[in-house]
Every structure is written in structure tokens, then in C-alpha cells.
Amino acid sequence: MPDDAAGARRRTGTGIALVLTLVLGALLVTGLPDDDDRGPDGADCRPRTVASWTADDTLTAEFARYGDDPGRTDDWTGGDGTHSVRLPDGRLLWLFSDTFLGRVHRPPNPVGESYAWRDANTPLVRNSAVVMRDGGLESTLPAPLFPDPAPDRWRWPVAARVEPRSPGSSEQVLRVLLWVRRAGQHPWIYGVPTATEVATLSLPGLRLESVSTVLDQQQVADPSRRVLFGTTLVEEGGWTYVFGGDDGRPADRPASHAYVARVPEGHLGDPAAWEYWNGSSWQTRARPRPVLGDGRRTGVGSAFSVVRDEGTYVLFTMAAGAAGLTTVASYWACSPTGPWHGPAREFTPALPHGGTAAYNPQVHPELSGDGRLVLSHDVNWLETAGAAGMLSRNVSLYRPRFVSVRLGPGR
């Protein structure tokens, strides 16, 4: 990508086109044939859907409080790509993709959230991590936490897990899945997908120790067929199931597909241990085959979330069509490979007024319990024109918002 194009992306503050990709590519499911409707561990499985949902104003307000704190000039004030992981000492680490740092300004007598603003030259980094303790955000790690691998390339962190440093070891480390992208021209205005990596961080210090490539996609000629893994992880039956997606709709292409890989628990950092669903079986070094989506009107956005509810896998993504700008849909299956059923009941979380969109629904099991799931979604300005100004003038447009969801019987 030319320097001026790369600069334009940085001035917009985030991948606005990523918003369109994630929300317009979210869909119904075309599942692959399966032998039965039971999970891999043989547990009973039954249809599940959203029974009710409520806004989680406490969590949303905590990110607003921390982002608006004027005490530091090098900490988080907004970001997207929201993921979380519980650390062994009880801290909760929040991982973000494109992130604003710096200071937020408020007038002496603010009337509303739109009166808070960022400086026009506020720093933007490709990723960040924020530490929460006992429900309160307390610090931002030096950012970016994951340095760019090369000029015009960057890393976006996605799902993460605490694992033994090596099989059988009593020492634990943090493994973080990374999406690597490089600058590109239309329709790849938010970056061309290139690889999935796994980073290892020390505990408790959270020092980056190493980064290894799990799946290099640069030899796949068509970027829309390149698969990045790690949008969500589910552990079950001694395996870590790693879900991912392609960019079948970077800006004007058909809907994206969902894929799944599996790794023996504790082996995320070992590329040789990864197995990919090839449409009928698990194989190493196989070309992944989709478990969701027909490439036309059904599928998912490239960022979605899967959680296991008793014997059922439940997937959250943005709804199909225009509703995908505002509405979250759910699907269910008895196996990570499907068949997936849905969409089940949809819900529309509150958004700021004006041209805004929701995207990247993510479940946070660390905060869930008592029959409820805590779900975040990112918020952004919908139009690329004027996006930089809007994100500077209204800091609430680029921060996660949270809802509590309760599941019930589906059909």
C-alpha cells in the first residue's frame, strides 16, 4: 500500500471497512453432514437460543471511566477487537486491536458523552492490553504489546489461553493468537490477511517472549480464501477448538465462511500439533474446509464467538443483511464441525445515535456465571468519510459495550 494510503488508514483510527466486513458478512449457517447430533464427548445436546438479554451498564461504564481518566497520557482511551483472558493470579487481561492512547478532554460542565474529545494527533497503535483487577481497570501495558513484524504489516491479538510452558511443566505462560495483516489497496482497505501466529508471554510479568507462525497463508493466491484462526477458543474433551474465518467479503465480496481447527490442550504454541477440519476428518497440513457458510447469503463475519453451554455449542455473530449493522444473531450445534442450526433469536443492543454500527460480538466466560453470559460488542462510526473526526469528537464511539445474555430452549 502506498504511504499516503497507509497514513489515511491510521488517520481514520481503525478499520472502518472491517466494521462492514464483520457486520455485513454475518449469516445463516450451512452445516456439513454429521453422523449424529451429539457432541464429541457424547453428552446430550439440545437446541439453545437467546431467552433474554439486558445491558451491562456497570462494565460499559468501567471502560468509559478508565478511558476518560486524564491522569496519564500513554494509556488506553479506546479500541476494538475486544478479547479477554483470566490470569492465574486473578487479574483479567483485556486484549485490543487498533487502539487510541493519550488523553481525553472534557469541558468544565459536560452535558453528554459527545462533549468528550481526543486530540486530533492522538496516538494510534495496532494493539494493546489493559489489566483489570477486582472489576476495575488499572493499567495499560506498554503499547503496542506485539510489534509489527515488518513495514506495512501489523498484528491484531484475538483469543488467548493460559497453558503450561511445555507439556507436563508446572510453569505457566500466556498464549495469544495473532492475526497478521499487511497494507493493501481496495478492496483490502483494512489489510490483506497473511498468517495466524501464536505469541508466548511470561507470567506473571506479561513479557513477550516469542512469536511463532501457525498457519502461513501467503501462498494462497486469492486473499479472500485465506483463513485466519483464533477469533474464539473452546476447550472440550482434551482439545482446544480454535475457530476462524476468511475475508470473503473484504468490502464488496460474498459472505465469509467459518472454519475450525483443534489442538491438544496445552499445545497452542506448537504448529505441528494443529489439526484442521477438511470437510470429513481432522488432518494436519490440510486445507481447512468451512463448517459454516455457502459463500453467497449465508455465513459469518470474520470475528465471531463460540461458547459451550452444557452439551451445546452456541455461536454469536452479527445478523444477516442490513440488520447486521445493529443486531446479534445466535446459532447452535452439537459439535464444533456442525451441523449448525439457526439463526435463533436475535437481539439489538443499544447504540449511540447517528451513523454507528456494532460488530465483533465476543463472549467473556471469565465474567459469566449464574446462568448468564457476558457479551461485548465493539462500536464504530459507520462511514469512512469523516471517521477520524467523529472518533476524536466522541470518544464513546470506539469502546466496547456489554450485555448480559441468558440462554433458553430453542428449536
C-alpha positions in Angstrom: 0.0 0.0 0.0 1.4 3.5 -0.8 2.5 5.6 2.2 -0.4 8.0 1.7 -2.9 5.2 1.8 -1.4 3.7 4.9 -1.4 7.1 6.5 -5.0 7.6 5.6 -5.9 4.3 7.4 -4.0 5.5 10.6 -5.8 8.8 10.5 -9.2 7.1 10.4 -8.3 5.4 13.6 -9.4 1.9 12.8 -10.6 -0.4 10.1 -13.9 1.1 9.3 -14.1 -1.3 6.4 -13.6 -4.0 9.0 -16.9 -3.0 10.5 -18.6 -3.5 7.2 -16.8 -6.8 6.7 -17.8 -8.1 10.1 -21.4 -7.0 10.1 -22.5 -7.5 6.5 -20.8 -10.9 6.3 -22.7 -12.4 9.3 -25.2 -15.0 8.5 -27.2 -18.2 8.5 -25.4 -21.4 8.6 -24.9 -24.1 6.1 -23.6 -27.1 8.1 -21.7 -30.0 6.9 -23.2 -33.6 7.3 -22.5 -35.2 10.7 -23.1 -38.6 11.9 -25.4 -37.6 14.8 -26.5 -34.7 17.0 -24.2 -35.4 19.9 -21.1 -33.6 21.0 -17.6 -35.1 20.7 -17.8 -36.2 24.4 -21.1 -38.0 23.8 -23.0 -35.5 26.0 -26.6 -34.8 25.3 -27.2 -31.8 23.1 -30.4 -29.7 22.8 -31.3 -26.6 20.9 -30.4 -23.3 22.6 -31.3 -19.7 21.9 -31.3 -16.3 23.5 -34.1 -16.2 26.1 -33.4 -12.7 27.3 -30.7 -10.0 27.5 -30.0 -6.8 29.4 -27.4 -4.1 29.0 -24.5 -4.5 31.4 -24.1 -0.8 32.2 -21.5 -1.5 35.0 -18.9 -2.9 32.7 -19.6 -0.4 29.9 -19.2 2.4 32.5 -15.9 1.0 33.8 -14.3 1.2 30.3 -15.6 4.8 30.0 -14.2 5.7 33.4 -10.8 4.3 32.6 -10.7 5.7 29.1 -11.7 9.2 30.3 -9.2 9.3 33.2 -6.9 12.2 32.4 -4.1 11.1 34.8 -1.9 9.5 32.2 -1.1 10.3 28.6 0.1 6.9 27.4 -2.8 4.7 28.4 -5.9 3.2 26.6 -8.7 5.6 25.6 -10.5 3.3 23.1 -10.1 0.2 21.0 -11.8 -2.6 19.2 -11.3 -6.4 18.7 -12.2 -6.9 22.4 -11.0 -10.2 23.9 -10.3 -11.2 27.5 -8.4 -14.0 29.4 -8.2 -14.7 33.1 -4.7 -14.9 34.5 -3.7 -17.4 37.3 -3.3 -14.6 39.9 -6.9 -13.5 39.3 -6.2 -10.5 37.0 -8.2 -10.2 33.8 -6.3 -9.2 30.8 -8.2 -7.3 28.0 -6.7 -7.5 24.5 -7.5 -5.0 21.8 -6.6 -4.4 18.1 -6.3 -0.9 16.8 -6.1 1.3 19.9 -6.2 5.0 20.8 -3.8 6.1 23.5 -3.4 9.5 25.1 -5.7 11.8 26.9 -9.4 12.5 26.8 -10.6 16.1 27.4 -13.8 17.2 28.9 -15.3 20.7 29.3 -15.8 22.0 32.8 -19.5 21.1 32.8 -20.0 18.2 30.3 -23.6 17.8 29.1 -23.2 14.4 27.4 -20.6 11.9 26.3 -20.2 13.5 22.9 -18.6 16.5 24.6 -15.5 14.5 25.5 -12.9 14.5 22.8 -9.4 13.3 21.9 -6.7 15.4 20.4 -6.6 15.2 16.6 -3.0 13.8 16.8 -3.7 11.3 19.5 -1.5 8.2 19.2 -2.9 5.1 17.4 -1.3 1.7 17.9 -2.1 -1.6 16.3 -2.7 -3.5 19.5 -2.8 -3.1 23.3 -3.5 -4.9 26.5 -5.3 -3.5 29.6 -5.2 -5.1 33.1 -8.3 -5.4 35.2 -8.2 -6.4 38.9 -11.3 -7.0 41.1 -13.6 -5.4 38.4 -11.6 -2.3 38.0 -9.3 -1.4 35.1 -5.9 -0.3 36.5 -3.2 -0.1 33.8 -2.2 -0.3 30.2 0.8 -2.4 29.2 3.4 -0.7 27.1 1.9 -0.5 23.6 2.0 -1.9 21.1 2.4 -5.2 23.0 3.0 -7.1 19.8 5.4 -5.2 17.5 4.8 -5.0 13.7 6.6 -8.0 12.0 7.7 -5.9 9.1 7.0 -2.5 7.5 3.3 -2.1 6.4 2.4 -5.3 8.4 0.8 -5.5 11.8 -0.6 -7.9 14.4 -4.1 -8.0 15.9 -4.5 -10.1 19.0 -7.5 -12.3 19.3 -8.3 -15.2 21.7 -5.8 -16.3 24.4 -5.3 -19.1 26.9 -3.1 -19.8 29.9 -1.1 -23.0 29.3 1.9 -25.0 30.7 5.1 -23.7 29.3 5.7 -27.3 27.9 3.7 -30.5 28.3 3.8 -31.6 32.0 5.5 -28.4 33.2 4.3 -26.7 36.4 5.3 -23.3 35.0 2.5 -21.5 33.1 2.6 -19.0 30.3 0.1 -17.0 28.3 -0.5 -17.9 24.7 -2.2 -15.3 22.5 -3.4 -15.9 18.9 -2.4 -13.1 16.5 -3.8 -12.2 13.1 -1.1 -10.8 10.8 -2.2 -8.4 8.0 -0.4 -6.2 5.5 -1.4 -3.0 3.9 -3.4 -3.3 0.7 -5.5 -1.4 -1.7 -9.2 -1.5 -2.3 -11.0 -3.8 -1.5 -8.4 -4.7 1.2 -8.5 -1.3 2.8 -8.3 -2.8 6.3 -5.4 -5.1 5.4 -4.7 -8.3 3.5 -4.7 -11.4 5.7 -1.3 -13.2 5.7 -0.9 -15.5 8.7 -2.0 -16.8 12.1 0.6 -16.6 14.8 0.9 -17.6 18.5 2.7 -15.4 21.0 4.0 -16.6 24.3 4.1 -14.2 27.2 5.7 -14.8 30.6 3.6 -15.0 33.8 3.0 -13.0 35.9 5.1 -10.4 34.2 3.4 -10.5 30.8 6.7 -10.0 29.0 6.6 -11.0 25.3 9.0 -14.0 24.9 8.4 -15.3 21.4 6.1 -15.4 18.4 5.6 -18.4 16.1 3.7 -18.9 12.9 1.0 -21.5 13.0 -0.6 -21.1 9.6 1.1 -19.0 6.8 -1.5 -18.1 4.1 0.7 -16.1 1.8 0.8 -18.9 -0.8 -3.0 -18.8 -1.2 -3.3 -16.6 -4.2 -6.8 -15.4 -3.6 -6.7 -13.3 -0.4 -10.5 -13.9 0.1 -9.7 -17.6 0.6 -7.0 -17.1 3.3 -8.1 -18.3 6.7 -7.1 -16.7 10.0 -7.7 -18.7 13.2 -8.3 -17.5 16.7 -11.5 -15.4 16.8 -12.7 -17.7 19.6 -11.5 -20.8 21.5 -13.5 -23.6 23.2 -11.9 -26.3 25.4 -13.6 -29.7 25.5 -12.6 -33.3 25.9 -8.9 -32.7 26.0 -8.9 -30.4 22.9 -8.8 -26.7 22.3 -11.1 -25.9 19.4 -9.9 -22.9 17.5 -12.4 -21.1 15.2 -11.5 -18.8 12.4 -12.8 -17.2 9.2 -11.8 -15.9 5.8 -12.4 -12.5 4.3 -14.9 -13.5 1.7 -16.4 -10.0 1.9 -13.5 -7.6 2.4 -15.6 -4.7 1.0 -17.8 -6.0 -1.8 -17.4 -9.8 -1.9 -19.8 -12.6 -0.9 -20.2 -13.7 2.7 -17.4 -15.1 4.8 -17.0 -18.7 5.9 -16.3 -20.1 9.3 -13.6 -22.8 9.9 -12.4 -24.8 12.9 -9.1 -26.4 13.9 -8.2 -28.3 17.1 -5.1 -28.6 19.2 -4.5 -30.9 22.2 -4.9 -28.8 25.3 -1.7 -27.1 26.2 -0.2 -27.2 22.7 -1.4 -23.9 21.1 2.2 -22.8 20.6 3.1 -26.0 18.7 2.3 -25.6 14.9 2.8 -29.4 14.4 0.0 -30.2 16.9 -2.7 -28.3 15.0 -5.3 -30.3 13.1 -7.8 -28.7 10.6 -11.3 -29.9 9.7 -11.0 -30.7 6.0 -14.8 -31.4 5.5 -14.8 -35.0 6.7 -11.9 -35.5 9.1 -9.2 -33.8 11.1 -5.8 -33.6 9.4 -2.5 -31.7 9.9 -1.4 -29.5 7.0 -4.8 -29.9 5.4 -6.6 -27.1 3.5 -9.3 -26.1 6.0 -12.9 -26.5 4.8 -15.8 -24.4 6.0 -18.2 -25.6 8.6 -20.5 -22.5 8.2 -21.5 -20.5 5.1 -22.3 -21.0 1.5 -20.4 -18.0 0.1 -23.5 -16.3 -1.1 -26.1 -15.3 1.5 -25.1 -17.5 4.5 -22.0 -17.5 6.7 -20.4 -15.3 9.4 -18.3 -12.2 9.9 -14.6 -12.9 10.3 -15.0 -12.1 14.0 -17.5 -14.2 16.0 -17.7 -16.1 19.3 -18.5 -19.6 20.3 -19.2 -20.9 23.8 -20.2 -24.3 25.2 -23.4 -24.3 27.1 -23.8 -27.7 28.8 -23.9 -30.1 25.8 -24.4 -27.5 23.2 -22.1 -25.2 21.2 -23.6 -21.6 20.8 -22.2 -19.2 18.3 -22.8 -15.4 18.3 -22.3 -13.3 15.2 -23.9 -10.3 13.6 -27.2 -10.9 11.8 -27.6 -11.2 8.1 -28.1 -8.3 5.7 -28.8 -4.7 6.9 -29.7 -6.0 10.4 -26.0 -6.9 10.7 -25.2 -3.3 11.4 -27.1 -3.4 14.7 -28.3 -6.9 15.5 -26.6 -10.0 17.0 -27.8 -13.5 16.0 -27.1 -16.9 17.6 -26.7 -20.4 16.2 -26.3 -23.8 17.9 -24.6 -27.1 17.2 -23.7 -30.4 18.9 -20.2 -30.4 17.5 -17.7 -27.8 16.5 -17.9 -29.1 13.0 -21.7 -28.8 12.9 -24.2 -29.1 11.5 -25.0 -25.6 12.8 -28.7 -24.6 13.2 -30.1 -21.1 13.1 -30.4 -18.3 13.2 -32.0 -18.5 16.6 -33.5 -15.5 18.3 -31.7 -12.2 17.6 -31.3 -9.1 19.8 -30.3 -5.5 19.2 -28.1 -3.8 21.8 -28.3 -0.1 22.3 -26.0 2.0 20.1 -25.2 5.7 20.2 -27.4 7.8 17.9 -26.3 8.6 14.4 -24.3 6.6 11.9 -22.9 3.9 14.2 -22.6 0.1 13.9 -22.0 -2.8 16.2 -19.5 -5.6 15.4 -17.3 -8.3 16.8 -19.6 -9.9 19.4 -17.5 -11.8 21.9 -18.4 -13.9 24.9 -16.3 -13.4 28.1 -16.6 -16.7 30.1 -14.4 -15.3 32.8 -17.2 -12.8 33.7 -20.1 -15.2 33.1 -22.0 -17.2 35.6 -25.3 -17.8 37.4 -26.9 -18.7 34.1 -25.8 -15.6 32.2 -23.2 -14.9 29.5 -21.4 -11.6 29.4 -21.1 -10.5 25.8 -19.2 -7.5 24.4 -19.6 -5.8 21.1 -17.5 -3.1 19.5 -18.9 0.2 18.3 -17.6 2.4 15.4 -18.6 5.2 13.1 -20.2 3.6 10.0 -19.0 5.9 7.2 -15.3 6.2 6.3 -15.8 9.8 5.4 -15.2 11.9 8.4 -14.5 8.9 10.7 -11.3 10.4 12.2 -13.2 13.5 13.2 -16.1 11.6 14.7 -13.8 9.2 16.7 -11.9 12.2 18.1 -15.0 14.3 18.9 -17.0 11.4 20.5 -14.8 9.0 22.5 -17.7 6.6 23.2 -17.8 5.5 19.6 -14.7 3.4 19.8 -15.1 1.5 23.1 -16.7 -1.9 23.9 -20.2 -2.1 25.2 -21.5 -5.1 27.2 -24.7 -7.1 27.6 -25.8 -10.0 29.8 -27.5 -12.8 27.9 -29.5 -15.7 29.2 -30.0 -18.8 27.0 -33.1 -21.0 26.9 -34.6 -23.9 25.0 -34.5 -23.4 21.2 -36.0 -25.3 18.3 
